Amino acid sequence: MEIKTIEIRINAEVARIFEAASEEQKRKLEALLSLKLSDETRSKSSLEEVMSKISLNARDRGLTPEIIEDY
Protein backbone atom coordinates (compact mmCIF):
# COMPACT_ATOMS: atom_id res chain seq x y z
CA MET A 1 0.00 0.00 0.00
CA GLU A 2 1.31 3.42 -0.93
CA ILE A 3 1.64 5.89 1.94
CA LYS A 4 1.22 9.62 1.39
CA THR A 5 1.67 12.45 3.88
CA ILE A 6 -1.10 15.04 4.11
CA GLU A 7 -1.64 18.09 6.26
CA ILE A 8 -4.81 18.45 8.32
CA ARG A 9 -5.91 21.14 10.75
CA ILE A 10 -6.69 19.96 14.25
CA ASN A 11 -7.21 21.41 17.68
CA ALA A 12 -3.94 22.81 19.12
CA GLU A 13 -4.22 20.67 22.25
CA VAL A 14 -4.65 17.50 20.19
CA ALA A 15 -1.64 18.52 18.08
CA ARG A 16 0.50 18.93 21.21
CA ILE A 17 -0.58 15.51 22.46
CA PHE A 18 0.21 13.90 19.11
CA GLU A 19 3.59 15.61 18.88
CA ALA A 20 4.49 14.40 22.38
CA ALA A 21 3.54 10.78 21.57
CA SER A 22 6.14 8.12 20.90
CA GLU A 23 6.79 7.11 17.30
CA GLU A 24 4.90 3.85 17.90
CA GLN A 25 1.90 5.74 19.31
CA LYS A 26 1.95 8.13 16.36
CA ARG A 27 1.94 5.24 13.87
CA LYS A 28 -1.03 3.67 15.66
CA LEU A 29 -2.95 6.95 15.68
CA GLU A 30 -2.17 7.54 12.00
CA ALA A 31 -3.36 4.04 11.13
CA LEU A 32 -6.54 4.53 13.15
CA LEU A 33 -7.28 7.84 11.48
CA SER A 34 -6.56 6.40 8.05
CA LEU A 35 -8.93 3.49 8.62
CA LYS A 36 -11.65 5.70 10.04
CA LEU A 37 -11.42 8.19 7.18
CA SER A 38 -11.47 5.36 4.68
CA ASP A 39 -14.59 3.84 6.26
CA GLU A 40 -16.39 7.15 6.50
CA THR A 41 -15.61 8.33 2.99
CA ARG A 42 -17.17 5.17 1.62
CA SER A 43 -20.41 6.22 3.30
CA LYS A 44 -20.37 9.52 1.35
CA SER A 45 -20.19 11.62 4.52
CA SER A 46 -18.40 14.95 4.31
CA LEU A 47 -14.97 15.21 5.89
CA GLU A 48 -16.41 17.61 8.46
CA GLU A 49 -19.05 15.02 9.40
CA VAL A 50 -16.40 12.31 9.66
CA MET A 51 -14.17 14.39 11.92
CA SER A 52 -17.14 15.39 14.06
CA LYS A 53 -18.14 11.73 14.48
CA ILE A 54 -14.60 10.76 15.43
CA SER A 55 -14.44 13.52 18.01
CA LEU A 56 -17.85 12.72 19.49
CA ASN A 57 -17.14 8.99 19.63
CA ALA A 58 -13.82 9.55 21.37
CA ARG A 59 -15.37 11.91 23.91
CA ASP A 60 -18.36 9.60 24.49
CA ARG A 61 -15.97 6.75 25.20
CA GLY A 62 -14.16 8.82 27.79
CA LEU A 63 -11.07 9.66 25.76
CA THR A 64 -9.53 12.80 27.21
CA PRO A 65 -6.21 14.54 26.58
CA GLU A 66 -5.07 13.33 30.00
CA ILE A 67 -5.71 9.72 29.07
CA ILE A 68 -3.79 10.10 25.83
CA GLU A 69 -0.86 11.66 27.71
CA ASP A 70 -0.67 8.58 29.96
CA TYR A 71 0.11 6.33 26.99
All heavy atoms as a GROMACS GRO file, in nm:
protein
  568
    1MET      N    1   0.084  -0.118   0.000
    1MET     CA    2   0.000   0.000   0.000
    1MET      C    3   0.088   0.124   0.000
    1MET      O    4   0.183   0.134   0.077
    1MET     CB    5  -0.090  -0.001   0.124
    1MET     CG    6  -0.165   0.127   0.143
    1MET     SD    7  -0.288   0.131   0.276
    1MET     CE    8  -0.200   0.073   0.416
    2GLU      N    9   0.056   0.217  -0.085
    2GLU     CA   10   0.131   0.342  -0.093
    2GLU      C   11   0.091   0.432   0.024
    2GLU      O   12  -0.027   0.442   0.059
    2GLU     CB   13   0.101   0.413  -0.224
    2GLU     CG   14   0.177   0.541  -0.240
    2GLU     CD   15   0.142   0.614  -0.369
    2GLU    OE1   16   0.064   0.561  -0.448
    2GLU    OE2   17   0.193   0.724  -0.386
    3ILE      N   18   0.188   0.496   0.084
    3ILE     CA   19   0.164   0.589   0.194
    3ILE      C   20   0.194   0.730   0.145
    3ILE      O   21   0.294   0.754   0.078
    3ILE     CB   22   0.256   0.558   0.315
    3ILE    CG1   23   0.235   0.416   0.365
    3ILE    CG2   24   0.236   0.660   0.426
    3ILE    CD1   25   0.098   0.390   0.423
    4LYS      N   26   0.105   0.823   0.178
    4LYS     CA   27   0.123   0.962   0.139
    4LYS      C   28   0.100   1.050   0.261
    4LYS      O   29   0.009   1.025   0.340
    4LYS     CB   30   0.024   0.998   0.028
    4LYS     CG   31   0.042   1.139  -0.021
    4LYS     CD   32  -0.044   1.167  -0.141
    4LYS     CE   33  -0.020   1.311  -0.183
    4LYS     NZ   34  -0.086   1.343  -0.307
    5THR      N   35   0.181   1.151   0.277
    5THR     CA   36   0.167   1.245   0.388
    5THR      C   37   0.074   1.358   0.345
    5THR      O   38   0.087   1.412   0.235
    5THR     CB   39   0.304   1.302   0.427
    5THR    OG1   40   0.389   1.195   0.467
    5THR    CG2   41   0.292   1.401   0.541
    6ILE      N   42  -0.019   1.392   0.434
    6ILE     CA   43  -0.110   1.504   0.411
    6ILE      C   44  -0.103   1.596   0.531
    6ILE      O   45  -0.052   1.560   0.637
    6ILE     CB   46  -0.257   1.458   0.389
    6ILE    CG1   47  -0.311   1.388   0.515
    6ILE    CG2   48  -0.266   1.369   0.266
    6ILE    CD1   49  -0.460   1.363   0.511
    7GLU      N   50  -0.158   1.714   0.516
    7GLU     CA   51  -0.164   1.809   0.626
    7GLU      C   52  -0.311   1.832   0.660
    7GLU      O   53  -0.391   1.857   0.571
    7GLU     CB   54  -0.099   1.941   0.585
    7GLU     CG   55  -0.093   2.041   0.696
    7GLU     CD   56  -0.019   2.168   0.656
    7GLU    OE1   57   0.076   2.158   0.576
    7GLU    OE2   58  -0.059   2.275   0.704
    8ILE      N   59  -0.344   1.818   0.788
    8ILE     CA   60  -0.481   1.845   0.832
    8ILE      C   61  -0.476   1.943   0.948
    8ILE      O   62  -0.378   1.948   1.023
    8ILE     CB   63  -0.557   1.717   0.873
    8ILE    CG1   64  -0.487   1.647   0.989
    8ILE    CG2   65  -0.576   1.624   0.755
    8ILE    CD1   66  -0.566   1.532   1.047
    9ARG      N   67  -0.581   2.020   0.964
    9ARG     CA   68  -0.591   2.114   1.075
    9ARG      C   69  -0.666   2.047   1.189
    9ARG      O   70  -0.774   1.989   1.167
    9ARG     CB   71  -0.665   2.239   1.031
    9ARG     CG   72  -0.585   2.317   0.931
    9ARG     CD   73  -0.655   2.446   0.897
    9ARG     NE   74  -0.570   2.518   0.804
    9ARG     CZ   75  -0.614   2.586   0.700
    9ARG    NH1   76  -0.744   2.593   0.677
    9ARG    NH2   77  -0.532   2.648   0.622
   10ILE      N   78  -0.606   2.054   1.307
   10ILE     CA   79  -0.669   1.996   1.425
   10ILE      C   80  -0.654   2.092   1.541
   10ILE      O   81  -0.576   2.189   1.536
   10ILE     CB   82  -0.607   1.859   1.462
   10ILE    CG1   83  -0.457   1.871   1.486
   10ILE    CG2   84  -0.635   1.755   1.354
   10ILE    CD1   85  -0.393   1.745   1.540
   11ASN      N   86  -0.727   2.064   1.646
   11ASN     CA   87  -0.721   2.141   1.768
   11ASN      C   88  -0.576   2.147   1.818
   11ASN      O   89  -0.505   2.046   1.815
   11ASN     CB   90  -0.813   2.070   1.869
   11ASN     CG   91  -0.811   2.132   2.005
   11ASN    OD1   92  -0.710   2.130   2.073
   11ASN    ND2   93  -0.925   2.185   2.044
   12ALA      N   94  -0.532   2.264   1.867
   12ALA     CA   95  -0.394   2.281   1.912
   12ALA      C   96  -0.357   2.185   2.025
   12ALA      O   97  -0.245   2.133   2.029
   12ALA     CB   98  -0.371   2.425   1.956
   13GLU      N   99  -0.450   2.159   2.114
   13GLU     CA  100  -0.422   2.067   2.225
   13GLU      C  101  -0.400   1.925   2.173
   13GLU      O  102  -0.309   1.856   2.217
   13GLU     CB  103  -0.537   2.069   2.325
   13GLU     CG  104  -0.511   1.984   2.446
   13GLU     CD  105  -0.620   1.996   2.552
   13GLU    OE1  106  -0.711   2.080   2.536
   13GLU    OE2  107  -0.614   1.920   2.648
   14VAL      N  108  -0.480   1.884   2.078
   14VAL     CA  109  -0.465   1.750   2.019
   14VAL      C  110  -0.331   1.743   1.946
   14VAL      O  111  -0.260   1.642   1.954
   14VAL     CB  112  -0.582   1.719   1.924
   14VAL    CG1  113  -0.558   1.590   1.848
   14VAL    CG2  114  -0.713   1.713   2.002
   15ALA      N  115  -0.293   1.849   1.878
   15ALA     CA  116  -0.164   1.852   1.808
   15ALA      C  117  -0.049   1.836   1.907
   15ALA      O  118   0.046   1.760   1.882
   15ALA     CB  119  -0.149   1.982   1.730
   16ARG      N  120  -0.056   1.906   2.020
   16ARG     CA  121   0.050   1.893   2.121
   16ARG      C  122   0.058   1.750   2.173
   16ARG      O  123   0.168   1.695   2.192
   16ARG     CB  124   0.025   1.990   2.237
   16ARG     CG  125   0.062   2.133   2.206
   16ARG     CD  126   0.060   2.219   2.331
   16ARG     NE  127  -0.074   2.233   2.387
   16ARG     CZ  128  -0.165   2.321   2.347
   16ARG    NH1  129  -0.136   2.405   2.249
   16ARG    NH2  130  -0.284   2.328   2.404
   17ILE      N  131  -0.056   1.689   2.197
   17ILE     CA  132  -0.058   1.551   2.246
   17ILE      C  133   0.005   1.458   2.143
   17ILE      O  134   0.087   1.373   2.176
   17ILE     CB  135  -0.203   1.508   2.280
   17ILE    CG1  136  -0.251   1.586   2.402
   17ILE    CG2  137  -0.211   1.358   2.303
   17ILE    CD1  138  -0.401   1.576   2.425
   18PHE      N  139  -0.034   1.475   2.017
   18PHE     CA  140   0.021   1.390   1.911
   18PHE      C  141   0.172   1.409   1.899
   18PHE      O  142   0.248   1.313   1.890
   18PHE     CB  143  -0.047   1.420   1.778
   18PHE     CG  144   0.003   1.335   1.665
   18PHE    CD1  145  -0.047   1.207   1.648
   18PHE    CD2  146   0.100   1.382   1.578
   18PHE    CE1  147   0.000   1.126   1.544
   18PHE    CE2  148   0.146   1.303   1.475
   18PHE     CZ  149   0.097   1.174   1.458
   19GLU      N  150   0.216   1.533   1.901
   19GLU     CA  151   0.359   1.561   1.888
   19GLU      C  152   0.440   1.504   2.004
   19GLU      O  153   0.556   1.468   1.987
   19GLU     CB  154   0.381   1.712   1.876
   19GLU     CG  155   0.332   1.767   1.743
   19GLU     CD  156   0.319   1.917   1.740
   19GLU    OE1  157   0.331   1.984   1.846
   19GLU    OE2  158   0.296   1.970   1.630
   20ALA      N  159   0.379   1.492   2.122
   20ALA     CA  160   0.449   1.440   2.238
   20ALA      C  161   0.447   1.287   2.243
   20ALA      O  162   0.519   1.226   2.322
   20ALA     CB  163   0.385   1.495   2.367
   21ALA      N  164   0.367   1.225   2.158
   21ALA     CA  165   0.354   1.078   2.157
   21ALA      C  166   0.481   1.013   2.104
   21ALA      O  167   0.557   1.075   2.027
   21ALA     CB  168   0.234   1.037   2.072
   22SER      N  169   0.501   0.889   2.143
   22SER     CA  170   0.614   0.812   2.090
   22SER      C  171   0.589   0.783   1.942
   22SER      O  172   0.476   0.794   1.894
   22SER     CB  173   0.630   0.681   2.167
   22SER     OG  174   0.522   0.593   2.136
   23GLU      N  175   0.694   0.743   1.872
   23GLU     CA  176   0.679   0.711   1.730
   23GLU      C  177   0.580   0.595   1.711
   23GLU      O  178   0.500   0.597   1.617
   23GLU     CB  179   0.814   0.677   1.667
   23GLU     CG  180   0.904   0.798   1.650
   23GLU     CD  181   0.839   0.908   1.566
   23GLU    OE1  182   0.784   0.876   1.459
   23GLU    OE2  183   0.846   1.024   1.607
   24GLU      N  184   0.584   0.498   1.798
   24GLU     CA  185   0.490   0.385   1.789
   24GLU      C  186   0.346   0.433   1.809
   24GLU      O  187   0.256   0.394   1.735
   24GLU     CB  188   0.524   0.279   1.893
   24GLU     CG  189   0.430   0.160   1.889
   24GLU     CD  190   0.461   0.054   1.994
   24GLU    OE1  191   0.562   0.066   2.064
   24GLU    OE2  192   0.381  -0.039   2.005
   25GLN      N  193   0.324   0.520   1.907
   25GLN     CA  194   0.190   0.574   1.930
   25GLN      C  195   0.142   0.655   1.810
   25GLN      O  196   0.026   0.646   1.771
   25GLN     CB  197   0.189   0.661   2.056
   25GLN     CG  198   0.209   0.583   2.184
   25GLN     CD  199   0.239   0.674   2.301
   25GLN    OE1  200   0.304   0.777   2.287
   25GLN    NE2  201   0.191   0.636   2.418
   26LYS      N  202   0.231   0.733   1.753
   26LYS     CA  203   0.195   0.813   1.636
   26LYS      C  204   0.154   0.723   1.520
   26LYS      O  205   0.054   0.751   1.452
   26LYS     CB  206   0.312   0.902   1.592
   26LYS     CG  207   0.336   1.019   1.685
   26LYS     CD  208   0.455   1.100   1.638
   26LYS     CE  209   0.482   1.213   1.735
   26LYS     NZ  210   0.601   1.290   1.695
   27ARG      N  211   0.229   0.616   1.495
   27ARG     CA  212   0.194   0.524   1.387
   27ARG      C  213   0.057   0.461   1.409
   27ARG      O  214  -0.023   0.447   1.317
   27ARG     CB  215   0.301   0.415   1.372
   27ARG     CG  216   0.426   0.462   1.301
   27ARG     CD  217   0.518   0.348   1.263
   27ARG     NE  218   0.559   0.268   1.377
   27ARG     CZ  219   0.661   0.296   1.458
   27ARG    NH1  220   0.732   0.403   1.437
   27ARG    NH2  221   0.691   0.217   1.559
   28LYS      N  222   0.028   0.426   1.534
   28LYS     CA  223  -0.102   0.367   1.566
   28LYS      C  224  -0.214   0.468   1.544
   28LYS      O  225  -0.319   0.434   1.486
   28LYS     CB  226  -0.105   0.318   1.711
   28LYS     CG  227  -0.022   0.195   1.734
   28LYS     CD  228  -0.025   0.154   1.880
   28LYS     CE  229   0.062   0.034   1.907
   28LYS     NZ  230   0.061  -0.001   2.051
   29LEU      N  231  -0.194   0.591   1.586
   29LEU     CA  232  -0.295   0.695   1.568
   29LEU      C  233  -0.315   0.726   1.420
   29LEU      O  234  -0.428   0.744   1.374
   29LEU     CB  235  -0.257   0.822   1.645
   29LEU     CG  236  -0.265   0.810   1.797
   29LEU    CD1  237  -0.197   0.930   1.863
   29LEU    CD2  238  -0.409   0.798   1.842
   30GLU      N  239  -0.206   0.730   1.344
   30GLU     CA  240  -0.217   0.754   1.200
   30GLU      C  241  -0.294   0.641   1.132
   30GLU      O  242  -0.379   0.667   1.045
   30GLU     CB  243  -0.077   0.768   1.140
   30GLU     CG  244  -0.007   0.896   1.181
   30GLU     CD  245   0.142   0.896   1.150
   30GLU    OE1  246   0.199   0.790   1.120
   30GLU    OE2  247   0.200   1.005   1.159
   31ALA      N  248  -0.265   0.518   1.171
   31ALA     CA  249  -0.336   0.404   1.113
   31ALA      C  250  -0.484   0.409   1.148
   31ALA      O  251  -0.569   0.385   1.062
   31ALA     CB  252  -0.274   0.273   1.162
   32LEU      N  253  -0.515   0.442   1.271
   32LEU     CA  254  -0.654   0.453   1.315
   32LEU      C  255  -0.728   0.561   1.237
   32LEU      O  256  -0.838   0.538   1.187
   32LEU     CB  257  -0.660   0.482   1.465
   32LEU     CG  258  -0.797   0.500   1.526
   32LEU    CD1  259  -0.880   0.374   1.513
   32LEU    CD2  260  -0.784   0.540   1.672
   33LEU      N  261  -0.665   0.675   1.223
   33LEU     CA  262  -0.728   0.784   1.148
   33LEU      C  263  -0.746   0.746   1.002
   33LEU      O  264  -0.851   0.771   0.942
   33LEU     CB  265  -0.645   0.912   1.160
   33LEU     CG  266  -0.699   1.034   1.088
   33LEU    CD1  267  -0.840   1.068   1.134
   33LEU    CD2  268  -0.607   1.152   1.108
   34SER      N  269  -0.647   0.682   0.944
   34SER     CA  270  -0.656   0.640   0.805
   34SER      C  271  -0.772   0.543   0.784
   34SER      O  272  -0.851   0.557   0.690
   34SER     CB  273  -0.524   0.574   0.762
   34SER     OG  274  -0.530   0.534   0.628
   35LEU      N  275  -0.783   0.445   0.873
   35LEU     CA  276  -0.893   0.349   0.862
   35LEU      C  277  -1.029   0.416   0.880
   35LEU      O  278  -1.123   0.388   0.806
   35LEU     CB  279  -0.877   0.238   0.967
   35LEU     CG  280  -0.764   0.139   0.941
   35LEU    CD1  281  -0.743   0.051   1.065
   35LEU    CD2  282  -0.793   0.055   0.819
   36LYS      N  283  -1.038   0.503   0.977
   36LYS     CA  284  -1.165   0.570   1.004
   36LYS      C  285  -1.205   0.659   0.886
   36LYS      O  286  -1.321   0.658   0.844
   36LYS     CB  287  -1.154   0.653   1.133
   36LYS     CG  288  -1.284   0.711   1.178
   36LYS     CD  289  -1.383   0.603   1.215
   36LYS     CE  290  -1.510   0.664   1.270
   36LYS     NZ  291  -1.616   0.568   1.291
   37LEU      N  292  -1.111   0.734   0.834
   37LEU     CA  293  -1.142   0.819   0.718
   37LEU      C  294  -1.182   0.736   0.598
   37LEU      O  295  -1.274   0.771   0.525
   37LEU     CB  296  -1.023   0.908   0.684
   37LEU     CG  297  -0.996   1.023   0.780
   37LEU    CD1  298  -0.865   1.092   0.746
   37LEU    CD2  299  -1.111   1.122   0.778
   38SER      N  300  -1.114   0.625   0.579
   38SER     CA  301  -1.147   0.536   0.468
   38SER      C  302  -1.290   0.482   0.482
   38SER      O  303  -1.368   0.484   0.387
   38SER     CB  304  -1.048   0.420   0.463
   38SER     OG  305  -1.078   0.333   0.358
   39ASP      N  306  -1.324   0.436   0.601
   39ASP     CA  307  -1.459   0.384   0.626
   39ASP      C  308  -1.565   0.492   0.604
   39ASP      O  309  -1.667   0.467   0.541
   39ASP     CB  310  -1.472   0.332   0.769
   39ASP     CG  311  -1.401   0.200   0.791
   39ASP    OD1  312  -1.361   0.136   0.692
   39ASP    OD2  313  -1.384   0.163   0.909
   40GLU      N  314  -1.540   0.608   0.657
   40GLU     CA  315  -1.639   0.715   0.650
   40GLU      C  316  -1.656   0.771   0.510
   40GLU      O  317  -1.766   0.809   0.471
   40GLU     CB  318  -1.605   0.827   0.749
   40GLU     CG  319  -1.620   0.787   0.894
   40GLU     CD  320  -1.762   0.753   0.934
   40GLU    OE1  321  -1.858   0.809   0.876
   40GLU    OE2  322  -1.779   0.670   1.025
   41THR      N  323  -1.549   0.777   0.434
   41THR     CA  324  -1.562   0.833   0.299
   41THR      C  325  -1.638   0.738   0.208
   41THR      O  326  -1.697   0.782   0.110
   41THR     CB  327  -1.424   0.867   0.238
   41THR    OG1  328  -1.341   0.751   0.242
   41THR    CG2  329  -1.359   0.981   0.312
   42ARG      N  330  -1.636   0.612   0.239
   42ARG     CA  331  -1.717   0.517   0.162
   42ARG      C  332  -1.866   0.540   0.184
   42ARG      O  333  -1.947   0.506   0.100
   42ARG     CB  334  -1.681   0.374   0.201
   42ARG     CG  335  -1.550   0.330   0.147
   42ARG     CD  336  -1.526   0.182   0.171
   42ARG     NE  337  -1.384   0.156   0.155
   42ARG     CZ  338  -1.307   0.105   0.248
   42ARG    NH1  339  -1.357   0.070   0.364
   42ARG    NH2  340  -1.180   0.086   0.226
   43SER      N  341  -1.900   0.599   0.298
   43SER     CA  342  -2.041   0.622   0.330
   43SER      C  343  -2.090   0.756   0.274
   43SER      O  344  -2.201   0.797   0.299
   43SER     CB  345  -2.064   0.618   0.481
   43SER     OG  346  -2.005   0.731   0.543
   44LYS      N  347  -2.003   0.825   0.201
   44LYS     CA  348  -2.036   0.952   0.135
   44LYS      C  349  -2.060   1.066   0.233
   44LYS      O  350  -2.123   1.165   0.201
   44LYS     CB  351  -2.158   0.938   0.042
   44LYS     CG  352  -2.145   0.830  -0.061
   44LYS     CD  353  -2.030   0.856  -0.154
   44LYS     CE  354  -2.023   0.746  -0.259
   44LYS     NZ  355  -1.898   0.730  -0.320
   45SER      N  356  -2.012   1.052   0.356
   45SER     CA  357  -2.019   1.162   0.452
   45SER      C  358  -1.914   1.266   0.417
   45SER      O  359  -1.810   1.233   0.361
   45SER     CB  360  -1.991   1.112   0.595
   45SER     OG  361  -2.086   1.018   0.635
   46SER      N  362  -1.940   1.392   0.454
   46SER     CA  363  -1.840   1.495   0.431
   46SER      C  364  -1.726   1.477   0.531
   46SER      O  365  -1.743   1.415   0.637
   46SER     CB  366  -1.901   1.634   0.448
   46SER     OG  367  -1.928   1.659   0.585
   47LEU      N  368  -1.611   1.531   0.499
   47LEU     CA  369  -1.496   1.521   0.589
   47LEU      C  370  -1.530   1.585   0.724
   47LEU      O  371  -1.494   1.533   0.829
   47LEU     CB  372  -1.373   1.587   0.528
   47LEU     CG  373  -1.245   1.578   0.611
   47LEU    CD1  374  -1.211   1.433   0.644
   47LEU    CD2  375  -1.129   1.645   0.539
   48GLU      N  376  -1.601   1.695   0.721
   48GLU     CA  377  -1.641   1.761   0.846
   48GLU      C  378  -1.729   1.668   0.931
   48GLU      O  379  -1.711   1.658   1.052
   48GLU     CB  380  -1.716   1.890   0.815
   48GLU     CG  381  -1.751   1.970   0.940
   48GLU     CD  382  -1.816   2.102   0.905
   48GLU    OE1  383  -1.767   2.170   0.811
   48GLU    OE2  384  -1.915   2.137   0.970
   49GLU      N  385  -1.821   1.598   0.868
   49GLU     CA  386  -1.906   1.502   0.940
   49GLU      C  387  -1.823   1.388   0.998
   49GLU      O  388  -1.845   1.344   1.110
   49GLU     CB  389  -2.014   1.447   0.848
   49GLU     CG  390  -2.118   1.548   0.808
   49GLU     CD  391  -2.210   1.496   0.697
   49GLU    OE1  392  -2.165   1.418   0.611
   49GLU    OE2  393  -2.327   1.537   0.698
   50VAL      N  394  -1.727   1.340   0.921
   50VAL     CA  395  -1.640   1.231   0.966
   50VAL      C  396  -1.561   1.275   1.088
   50VAL      O  397  -1.557   1.205   1.190
   50VAL     CB  398  -1.543   1.188   0.853
   50VAL    CG1  399  -1.438   1.092   0.905
   50VAL    CG2  400  -1.620   1.126   0.738
   51MET      N  401  -1.498   1.391   1.080
   51MET     CA  402  -1.417   1.439   1.192
   51MET      C  403  -1.503   1.465   1.315
   51MET      O  404  -1.463   1.437   1.427
   51MET     CB  405  -1.340   1.565   1.152
   51MET     CG  406  -1.241   1.542   1.038
   51MET     SD  407  -1.124   1.408   1.066
   51MET     CE  408  -1.023   1.480   1.192
   52SER      N  409  -1.622   1.515   1.295
   52SER     CA  410  -1.714   1.539   1.406
   52SER      C  411  -1.752   1.407   1.474
   52SER      O  412  -1.753   1.397   1.596
   52SER     CB  413  -1.839   1.612   1.357
   52SER     OG  414  -1.927   1.634   1.464
   53LYS      N  415  -1.781   1.304   1.392
   53LYS     CA  416  -1.814   1.173   1.448
   53LYS      C  417  -1.698   1.115   1.527
   53LYS      O  418  -1.717   1.060   1.635
   53LYS     CB  419  -1.851   1.075   1.336
   53LYS     CG  420  -1.990   1.086   1.284
   53LYS     CD  421  -2.011   0.975   1.181
   53LYS     CE  422  -2.146   0.981   1.118
   53LYS     NZ  423  -2.164   0.875   1.018
   54ILE      N  424  -1.578   1.127   1.473
   54ILE     CA  425  -1.460   1.076   1.543
   54ILE      C  426  -1.445   1.144   1.677
   54ILE      O  427  -1.423   1.079   1.780
   54ILE     CB  428  -1.333   1.095   1.456
   54ILE    CG1  429  -1.337   1.005   1.333
   54ILE    CG2  430  -1.206   1.068   1.538
   54ILE    CD1  431  -1.229   1.035   1.231
   55SER      N  432  -1.458   1.275   1.677
   55SER     CA  433  -1.444   1.352   1.801
   55SER      C  434  -1.550   1.314   1.903
   55SER      O  435  -1.522   1.291   2.021
   55SER     CB  436  -1.451   1.501   1.769
   55SER     OG  437  -1.445   1.577   1.887
   56LEU      N  438  -1.675   1.307   1.858
   56LEU     CA  439  -1.785   1.272   1.950
   56LEU      C  440  -1.770   1.130   2.004
   56LEU      O  441  -1.792   1.106   2.123
   56LEU     CB  442  -1.919   1.288   1.879
   56LEU     CG  443  -1.963   1.432   1.849
   56LEU    CD1  444  -2.089   1.431   1.763
   56LEU    CD2  445  -1.986   1.509   1.977
   57ASN      N  446  -1.733   1.037   1.918
   57ASN     CA  447  -1.714   0.899   1.963
   57ASN      C  448  -1.603   0.888   2.066
   57ASN      O  449  -1.617   0.818   2.166
   57ASN     CB  450  -1.684   0.806   1.845
   57ASN     CG  451  -1.805   0.778   1.760
   57ASN    OD1  452  -1.919   0.795   1.804
   57ASN    ND2  453  -1.783   0.736   1.638
   58ALA      N  454  -1.494   0.957   2.042
   58ALA     CA  455  -1.382   0.955   2.137
   58ALA      C  456  -1.425   1.013   2.271
   58ALA      O  457  -1.399   0.956   2.377
   58ALA     CB  458  -1.263   1.031   2.081
   59ARG      N  459  -1.492   1.127   2.267
   59ARG     CA  460  -1.537   1.191   2.391
   59ARG      C  461  -1.640   1.104   2.463
   59ARG      O  462  -1.633   1.086   2.585
   59ARG     CB  463  -1.595   1.329   2.361
   59ARG     CG  464  -1.625   1.408   2.489
   59ARG     CD  465  -1.681   1.544   2.462
   59ARG     NE  466  -1.810   1.530   2.397
   59ARG     CZ  467  -1.855   1.608   2.301
   59ARG    NH1  468  -1.782   1.707   2.256
   59ARG    NH2  469  -1.973   1.589   2.248
   60ASP      N  470  -1.734   1.046   2.389
   60ASP     CA  471  -1.836   0.960   2.449
   60ASP      C  472  -1.776   0.837   2.516
   60ASP      O  473  -1.832   0.784   2.611
   60ASP     CB  474  -1.939   0.916   2.345
   60ASP     CG  475  -2.029   1.029   2.300
   60ASP    OD1  476  -2.029   1.136   2.365
   60ASP    OD2  477  -2.098   1.011   2.197
   61ARG      N  478  -1.664   0.793   2.463
   61ARG     CA  479  -1.597   0.675   2.520
   61ARG      C  480  -1.499   0.712   2.631
   61ARG      O  481  -1.426   0.627   2.680
   61ARG     CB  482  -1.526   0.598   2.409
   61ARG     CG  483  -1.624   0.538   2.311
   61ARG     CD  484  -1.554   0.465   2.200
   61ARG     NE  485  -1.653   0.409   2.109
   61ARG     CZ  486  -1.634   0.393   1.981
   61ARG    NH1  487  -1.521   0.428   1.925
   61ARG    NH2  488  -1.729   0.342   1.906
   62GLY      N  489  -1.498   0.839   2.667
   62GLY     CA  490  -1.416   0.882   2.779
   62GLY      C  491  -1.273   0.918   2.744
   62GLY      O  492  -1.190   0.937   2.832
   63LEU      N  493  -1.243   0.931   2.616
   63LEU     CA  494  -1.107   0.966   2.577
   63LEU      C  495  -1.084   1.114   2.603
   63LEU      O  496  -1.154   1.200   2.553
   63LEU     CB  497  -1.083   0.937   2.429
   63LEU     CG  498  -0.942   0.959   2.378
   63LEU    CD1  499  -0.844   0.867   2.451
   63LEU    CD2  500  -0.935   0.934   2.229
   64THR      N  501  -0.988   1.142   2.687
   64THR     CA  502  -0.953   1.280   2.721
   64THR      C  503  -0.805   1.302   2.690
   64THR      O  504  -0.729   1.207   2.679
   64THR     CB  505  -0.977   1.308   2.870
   64THR    OG1  506  -0.887   1.225   2.947
   64THR    CG2  507  -1.120   1.278   2.911
   65PRO      N  508  -0.764   1.427   2.680
   65PRO     CA  509  -0.621   1.454   2.658
   65PRO      C  510  -0.534   1.393   2.767
   65PRO      O  511  -0.424   1.346   2.741
   65PRO     CB  512  -0.613   1.607   2.658
   65PRO     CG  513  -0.748   1.651   2.614
   65PRO     CD  514  -0.844   1.548   2.673
   66GLU      N  515  -0.584   1.391   2.890
   66GLU     CA  516  -0.507   1.333   3.000
   66GLU      C  517  -0.485   1.184   2.980
   66GLU      O  518  -0.377   1.132   3.008
   66GLU     CB  519  -0.579   1.358   3.134
   66GLU     CG  520  -0.587   1.505   3.174
   66GLU     CD  521  -0.696   1.583   3.103
   66GLU    OE1  522  -0.788   1.522   3.045
   66GLU    OE2  523  -0.688   1.707   3.101
   67ILE      N  524  -0.585   1.115   2.932
   67ILE     CA  525  -0.571   0.972   2.907
   67ILE      C  526  -0.467   0.948   2.798
   67ILE      O  527  -0.382   0.861   2.810
   67ILE     CB  528  -0.707   0.910   2.867
   67ILE    CG1  529  -0.801   0.909   2.988
   67ILE    CG2  530  -0.688   0.768   2.811
   67ILE    CD1  531  -0.943   0.868   2.956
   68ILE      N  532  -0.473   1.026   2.692
   68ILE     CA  533  -0.378   1.010   2.583
   68ILE      C  534  -0.236   1.035   2.632
   68ILE      O  535  -0.144   0.965   2.596
   68ILE     CB  536  -0.414   1.103   2.465
   68ILE    CG1  537  -0.547   1.059   2.404
   68ILE    CG2  538  -0.304   1.103   2.359
   68ILE    CD1  539  -0.602   1.153   2.301
   69GLU      N  540  -0.219   1.135   2.718
   69GLU     CA  541  -0.086   1.166   2.771
   69GLU      C  542  -0.028   1.050   2.851
   69GLU      O  543   0.092   1.033   2.857
   69GLU     CB  544  -0.092   1.292   2.858
   69GLU     CG  545  -0.108   1.419   2.778
   69GLU     CD  546  -0.123   1.541   2.864
   69GLU    OE1  547  -0.099   1.534   2.985
   69GLU    OE2  548  -0.157   1.647   2.808
   70ASP      N  549  -0.113   0.970   2.914
   70ASP     CA  550  -0.067   0.858   2.996
   70ASP      C  551  -0.010   0.744   2.914
   70ASP      O  552   0.056   0.656   2.967
   70ASP     CB  553  -0.180   0.805   3.085
   70ASP     CG  554  -0.215   0.903   3.197
   70ASP    OD1  555  -0.132   0.991   3.228
   70ASP    OD2  556  -0.326   0.890   3.252
   71TYR      N  557  -0.036   0.742   2.783
   71TYR     CA  558   0.011   0.633   2.698
   71TYR      C  559   0.149   0.658   2.650
   71TYR      O  560   0.211   0.721   2.604
   71TYR     CB  561  -0.084   0.607   2.582
   71TYR     CG  562  -0.206   0.534   2.625
   71TYR    CD1  563  -0.320   0.600   2.663
   71TYR    CD2  564  -0.205   0.396   2.633
   71TYR    CE1  565  -0.433   0.532   2.704
   71TYR    CE2  566  -0.317   0.326   2.674
   71TYR     CZ  567  -0.430   0.396   2.709
   71TYR     OH  568  -0.542   0.327   2.750
   0.00000   0.00000   0.00000
